[in-house]
């Protein structure tokens, strides 16, 4: 039993020594700090595309009006809002139109477009209509016979 008691003392003594050594051990480390950032670029708005279809009788001075249906399409990747659509007789670049025979935009009247301001999803469209008629100027308007009358649309 004396051997057992001596052995127990050695185990206890060794354990106490190890705890004392371990408890007093030093740990080394580095301190650090850091920052970070990221950037991205927002897309820009894309110009709306506008397509149209005209129905009705051919135009004539004081004659019936034609109905022009149009669609404003959003080709962008995000939602874009179309507040209004303007339509006028003009060249495809918006400049003043005159036919080869002298027919002008003044020979025609474009109504107020029926279009409701709306947010348009990507690759989707919003529709509207407008009327077009030939004005009776109480003069010879033969210069407009057979003229191809261009309409210019702008959406904003």
Backbone bond lengths (Angstrom), bond angles and torsions (degrees), N, CA, C in turn:
res aa  C-N    CA-C-N  psi(-1)  N-CA   C-N-CA  omega(-1)  CA-C   N-CA-C  phi
1 X - - - 1.402 - - 1.510 111.72 -
2 X 1.289 115.87 -31.96 1.448 120.52 177.68 1.504 110.35 -64.34
3 X 1.345 115.93 -33.58 1.455 119.92 176.88 1.516 110.68 -67.95
4 X 1.299 115.64 -38.89 1.464 120.31 -179.20 1.523 108.71 -67.23
5 X 1.322 118.15 -41.84 1.450 120.91 -179.73 1.510 110.55 -66.55
6 X 1.310 118.42 -37.22 1.458 121.70 178.11 1.523 111.14 -68.85
7 X 1.276 114.27 -36.49 1.467 119.21 179.15 1.523 110.37 -68.24
8 X 1.322 116.64 -40.24 1.453 121.41 179.01 1.521 110.07 -63.24
9 X 1.347 115.73 -39.18 1.454 120.48 179.58 1.520 110.54 -63.99
10 X 1.322 116.63 -41.85 1.467 120.13 178.93 1.529 111.24 -64.07
11 X 1.312 117.94 -41.70 1.480 121.58 179.79 1.525 109.96 -64.90
12 X 1.304 115.00 -43.77 1.469 119.36 179.92 1.520 109.47 -65.96
13 X 1.305 117.46 -42.45 1.465 121.86 179.66 1.521 111.51 -63.57
14 X 1.317 116.90 -42.62 1.462 121.54 179.34 1.527 110.04 -65.16
15 X 1.318 116.95 -43.08 1.467 121.43 179.02 1.519 110.69 -62.12
16 X 1.328 116.80 -44.50 1.471 120.83 178.94 1.520 109.54 -62.68
17 X 1.302 118.53 -41.03 1.462 121.94 -179.62 1.538 110.53 -65.30
18 X 1.317 116.50 -44.23 1.464 119.73 179.18 1.530 111.70 -63.48
19 X 1.319 117.03 -41.59 1.470 120.90 178.58 1.518 109.41 -64.33
20 X 1.309 117.75 -41.04 1.459 121.55 -179.97 1.520 111.13 -65.45
21 X 1.332 117.06 -40.81 1.460 120.53 179.53 1.521 110.25 -69.23
22 X 1.335 115.16 -44.90 1.467 119.83 -179.66 1.512 112.09 -66.23
23 X 1.309 117.12 -37.99 1.459 120.77 -179.42 1.504 112.11 -68.44
24 X 1.283 117.29 -24.30 1.448 120.53 -179.35 1.510 112.73 -98.17
25 X 1.311 118.18 4.04 1.464 121.28 -177.79 1.521 110.20 -69.88
26 X 1.303 117.12 145.14 1.460 122.57 179.24 1.529 109.79 -98.68
27 X 1.346 115.89 142.19 1.468 121.55 176.78 1.515 107.98 -115.83
28 X 1.317 117.28 132.50 1.454 121.28 179.53 1.533 109.01 -102.01
29 X 1.350 118.07 147.58 1.462 121.91 177.75 1.527 109.22 -157.02
30 X 1.309 116.56 162.47 1.453 123.30 174.49 1.521 108.38 -102.37
31 X 1.323 115.96 146.33 1.457 118.55 169.44 1.517 106.77 -96.89
32 X 1.311 115.74 150.41 1.473 119.51 -179.29 1.511 109.99 -147.32
33 X 1.289 115.12 156.94 1.459 122.15 174.48 1.523 106.70 -141.86
34 X 1.305 117.56 161.21 1.456 118.65 179.50 1.511 111.42 -163.21
35 X 1.290 114.89 162.12 1.460 121.43 175.51 1.518 107.27 -137.01
36 X 1.317 116.79 166.15 1.454 120.74 177.92 1.516 109.65 -156.24
37 X 1.293 115.90 161.64 1.456 119.99 176.67 1.525 108.66 -155.81
38 X 1.322 115.22 164.96 1.456 120.76 176.49 1.521 107.45 -146.19
39 X 1.287 117.12 149.97 1.456 120.78 176.64 1.517 108.91 -131.60
40 X 1.302 114.69 154.71 1.459 121.60 174.51 1.512 106.51 -144.97
41 X 1.274 116.81 169.84 1.458 119.86 -178.00 1.524 108.96 -119.67
42 X 1.307 115.86 129.95 1.461 120.69 176.65 1.524 108.68 -76.04
43 X 1.297 115.27 144.42 1.462 120.78 178.28 1.526 108.96 -68.91
44 X 1.287 116.99 162.87 1.460 121.36 175.38 1.523 108.06 -100.45
45 X 1.319 115.24 163.57 1.456 117.45 177.71 1.524 109.27 -68.73
46 X 1.292 114.81 151.47 1.461 121.32 178.86 1.521 107.82 -107.74
47 X 1.309 116.40 143.86 1.456 120.10 178.36 1.519 109.49 -65.24
48 X 1.321 115.42 133.75 1.451 120.24 176.58 1.519 109.15 -62.03
49 X 1.309 116.65 151.34 1.461 120.84 170.34 1.528 106.31 -107.67
50 X 1.311 115.86 140.90 1.459 120.22 -176.93 1.518 108.83 -128.18
51 X 1.306 114.83 126.86 1.458 121.07 175.65 1.525 108.20 -117.73
52 X 1.325 116.35 154.57 1.457 118.79 -177.85 1.522 111.44 -144.53
53 X 1.325 113.77 163.28 1.460 121.87 176.74 1.526 107.35 -143.26
54 X 1.329 116.24 133.82 1.461 121.14 -176.82 1.524 109.00 -110.67
55 X 1.339 115.60 133.12 1.462 120.87 176.27 1.522 109.43 -128.10
56 X 1.301 116.07 153.68 1.461 121.22 177.60 1.509 110.98 125.70
57 X 1.319 114.91 176.26 1.458 122.60 179.41 1.525 110.42 -69.25
58 X 1.347 117.08 155.59 1.470 119.29 175.75 1.534 110.75 -57.37
59 X 1.318 115.50 150.31 1.462 120.53 -178.72 1.523 111.17 -74.24
60 X 1.334 114.56 144.86 1.465 121.70 175.23 1.520 107.20 -152.98
61 X 1.352 118.07 156.68 1.470 120.02 -177.27 1.535 111.71 -55.47
62 X 1.318 115.93 119.52 1.458 121.55 179.23 1.521 113.60 71.31
63 X 1.334 117.74 5.72 1.464 122.20 -177.51 1.515 112.55 -80.53
64 X 1.322 115.64 -168.57 1.467 119.97 -177.48 1.527 111.82 -66.91
65 X 1.327 114.22 154.36 1.464 118.62 178.04 1.527 110.22 -89.25
66 X 1.295 114.57 160.72 1.453 121.08 176.18 1.529 108.33 -105.58
67 X 1.321 115.67 149.83 1.453 121.36 176.68 1.527 107.89 -101.59
68 X 1.313 115.08 126.81 1.460 121.08 179.18 1.528 107.69 -110.84
69 X 1.331 116.32 115.23 1.469 121.97 175.18 1.517 107.09 -94.89
70 X 1.321 117.12 137.23 1.462 119.72 179.68 1.514 110.48 -137.19
71 X 1.332 114.90 156.41 1.462 122.24 177.73 1.523 108.39 -128.05
72 X 1.324 115.91 127.98 1.462 123.14 175.58 1.522 106.37 -99.38
73 X 1.344 116.84 116.54 1.461 121.71 -176.10 1.521 110.55 -110.62
74 X 1.328 115.67 139.95 1.461 122.90 178.15 1.531 108.59 -94.47
75 X 1.341 118.47 108.35 1.461 120.42 179.15 1.533 113.18 -86.56
76 X 1.331 117.12 0.18 1.461 121.01 -175.62 1.520 113.40 -79.40
77 X 1.338 115.52 -177.23 1.465 121.85 -179.22 1.523 112.18 -100.00
78 X 1.328 117.17 -5.57 1.462 121.11 178.55 1.515 110.22 -129.21
79 X 1.302 115.89 172.75 1.460 121.81 179.43 1.521 109.27 -68.73
80 X 1.332 117.15 134.77 1.462 122.30 175.53 1.527 108.09 -128.37
81 X 1.322 115.64 147.09 1.454 120.10 -178.50 1.524 110.20 -105.01
82 X 1.319 114.58 131.82 1.462 121.00 173.12 1.524 106.52 -106.47
83 X 1.321 116.42 116.82 1.458 120.75 -177.78 1.526 112.82 -88.96
84 X 1.331 115.43 -35.85 1.459 118.34 -178.96 1.520 110.08 -157.74
85 X 1.327 114.87 161.92 1.455 121.87 175.98 1.520 106.99 -128.10
86 X 1.323 115.84 130.36 1.457 121.83 174.90 1.522 107.91 -108.02
87 X 1.325 116.39 140.36 1.461 121.43 179.22 1.520 107.33 -133.00
88 X 1.345 115.38 135.83 1.464 120.12 176.57 1.524 109.28 -151.71
89 X 1.321 115.26 162.27 1.459 120.15 174.89 1.523 106.41 -79.64
90 X 1.328 115.61 114.80 1.470 121.55 -177.98 1.520 108.50 -166.34
91 X 1.334 115.47 165.89 1.464 121.04 175.92 1.528 110.26 -65.42
92 X 1.317 116.91 167.78 1.468 121.70 -176.86 1.528 113.28 -63.60
93 X 1.334 118.01 -17.45 1.466 120.87 176.46 1.528 111.85 -99.40
94 X 1.341 116.27 6.47 1.463 121.23 177.55 1.516 114.61 89.61
95 X 1.335 117.93 -3.06 1.467 120.48 -179.53 1.529 110.77 -77.95
96 X 1.306 115.44 164.25 1.465 122.44 -178.63 1.523 111.19 -58.55
97 X 1.326 114.79 135.92 1.461 120.78 -178.80 1.528 110.80 -106.12
98 X 1.323 115.13 135.03 1.462 123.51 170.65 1.523 106.60 -142.07
99 X 1.350 115.63 131.53 1.466 118.82 179.74 1.524 110.13 -75.39
100 X 1.333 115.55 170.78 1.467 121.05 178.65 1.528 112.07 -60.06
101 X 1.335 116.40 -31.27 1.469 120.84 -177.97 1.528 112.56 -91.40
102 X 1.333 117.47 -0.19 1.463 119.76 177.26 1.517 115.55 99.96
103 X 1.328 118.40 5.41 1.462 121.39 173.97 1.527 107.08 -67.40
104 X 1.338 118.24 139.64 1.463 121.19 -177.31 1.518 111.48 -128.43
105 X 1.303 115.02 172.62 1.467 120.91 176.88 1.524 110.99 -59.84
106 X 1.326 117.55 -27.57 1.458 121.67 179.70 1.524 113.52 -66.95
107 X 1.325 117.28 -13.16 1.466 121.04 177.05 1.530 111.53 -82.06
108 X 1.334 117.68 -3.12 1.454 121.61 -174.87 1.526 111.07 -132.25
109 X 1.315 115.30 156.04 1.467 121.28 176.78 1.524 108.37 -127.94
110 X 1.316 114.74 129.39 1.467 121.62 177.73 1.524 106.87 -104.76
111 X 1.337 116.35 129.97 1.458 120.47 178.72 1.523 111.76 -72.92
112 X 1.315 115.51 -179.35 1.462 121.51 176.27 1.521 108.72 -80.20
113 X 1.315 117.66 125.46 1.471 119.52 -179.28 1.527 112.12 -60.39
114 X 1.320 115.38 138.52 1.456 122.40 173.67 1.527 106.08 -95.30
115 X 1.327 115.41 96.43 1.459 121.66 -176.47 1.521 107.80 -148.29
116 X 1.315 116.64 130.17 1.453 121.63 180.00 1.528 109.77 -99.29
117 X 1.325 116.23 130.19 1.473 120.47 177.32 1.520 108.68 -55.16
118 X 1.327 115.48 135.98 1.457 119.42 -176.05 1.519 111.50 -157.40
119 X 1.318 115.83 156.52 1.465 121.79 171.76 1.517 106.83 -88.19
120 X 1.327 115.92 130.12 1.460 120.43 -176.30 1.526 109.12 -112.13
121 X 1.314 116.34 123.20 1.454 122.72 178.36 1.531 110.28 -66.38
122 X 1.333 118.25 158.09 1.469 120.94 177.36 1.535 111.43 -55.65
123 X 1.318 115.70 136.02 1.470 124.33 178.19 1.523 113.84 64.50
124 X 1.321 117.65 14.07 1.457 120.78 177.17 1.524 108.84 -113.75
125 X 1.330 115.91 171.87 1.447 119.89 -177.39 1.511 112.98 -138.04
126 X 1.323 115.42 165.57 1.455 123.35 175.01 1.523 106.99 -126.03
127 X 1.315 117.00 141.50 1.462 120.61 -174.31 1.522 112.30 -107.82
128 X 1.319 113.81 159.28 1.455 121.50 176.88 1.514 109.28 -158.24
129 X 1.325 115.38 176.97 1.466 121.11 177.36 1.525 109.65 -139.75
130 X 1.315 114.44 159.96 1.459 121.74 175.48 1.534 106.79 -153.20
131 X 1.296 117.08 155.55 1.470 120.06 178.80 1.523 110.44 -106.89
132 X 1.325 114.70 153.35 1.464 122.26 177.62 1.518 107.09 -134.85
133 X 1.323 116.20 133.99 1.470 119.80 176.30 1.520 109.05 -141.79
134 X 1.323 115.06 159.76 1.460 120.81 175.79 1.521 107.09 -95.15
135 X 1.319 115.42 129.45 1.465 121.85 -178.03 1.528 109.08 -78.53
136 X 1.332 116.94 140.00 1.459 121.43 173.79 1.532 106.96 -88.03
137 X 1.323 116.62 105.20 1.468 120.84 -176.89 1.524 112.48 -87.77
138 X 1.348 117.38 6.61 1.466 121.98 -178.05 1.522 111.57 54.50
139 X 1.312 115.33 40.17 1.457 122.77 175.68 1.521 107.24 -151.49
140 X 1.281 117.43 170.52 1.454 121.80 179.07 1.534 108.82 -67.58
141 X 1.328 115.59 121.57 1.466 120.65 179.51 1.533 110.93 -116.48
142 X 1.335 115.76 30.25 1.467 119.97 177.78 1.528 112.21 -57.67
143 X 1.328 117.56 -22.29 1.463 121.58 -180.00 1.535 111.59 -61.58
144 X 1.338 116.66 -17.89 1.472 120.74 -178.70 1.533 112.76 -97.60
145 X 1.333 117.84 -4.58 1.467 119.32 -179.81 1.524 109.73 -60.31
146 X 1.321 116.13 125.91 1.462 121.62 177.55 1.520 115.12 74.64
147 X 1.321 117.91 3.86 1.478 120.40 -178.72 1.530 110.95 -68.96
148 X 1.289 115.43 140.69 1.468 121.60 172.51 1.516 106.59 -92.70
149 X 1.327 115.19 112.27 1.463 121.29 -172.83 1.536 109.59 -94.14
150 X 1.339 117.42 116.35 1.481 120.02 -178.61 1.532 111.60 -87.33
151 X 1.296 115.53 140.63 1.455 121.07 173.33 1.526 109.13 -109.43
152 X 1.310 115.34 138.48 1.463 121.74 179.10 1.532 108.08 -112.78
153 X 1.325 116.27 123.93 1.463 122.46 -179.93 1.520 109.03 -108.15
154 X 1.325 116.35 141.16 1.463 120.40 170.43 1.514 108.10 -138.92
155 X 1.316 115.34 130.12 1.470 122.04 178.90 1.518 108.76 -113.81
156 X 1.303 115.85 140.96 1.463 120.15 178.33 1.512 109.56 -143.90
